[in-house]
Amino acid sequence: MACQPCGQFCAECKGPSTTSCTKCDKGMNRALRGGQCHSCVDGYVETKDSNRHCVKAKELKSEECDDNQFLKEGECYQCDESCASCKGPAETDCETCDSSRNLEFYQG
């Protein structure tokens, strides 16, 4: 017999399958569901980098949001559909537009 590694983010397992995890790696802040450690525990969000760490929502940085999202109170929110990037949820919060639109300064 040969020793096989447990699944991703898994600290202990009962077999080599991807659903045989019995304990999640404590430092990863992931919840065990269906034998997998795939989702972040409550109050944590997954980073967008290749490491896919779970960090406290309040510690998330704006560069970890997708291009068409903005950061508010530690969470990423979707920009208005007309924006490619933004600083808030309204159509007047666009910083750049999608390719089918032109950015105009809002005079409010």
JOPE-V796890 format. One line per field, one symbol per residue. burial: b if it has 16 or more other ideal C-beta (glycine too) atoms within 10 Angstrom, else e. A space follows every 50 residues. Layout:
BEGIN
burial: ???
END
This chain:
BEGIN
burial: eeeeebbebbbebeeeeeebbeebeeebbbebeebbbbebeeebbbbeee eebbbeeeebeeebbeebbbeeeeebeebeeebebbeeeeebebeebeee eeeeeeee
END
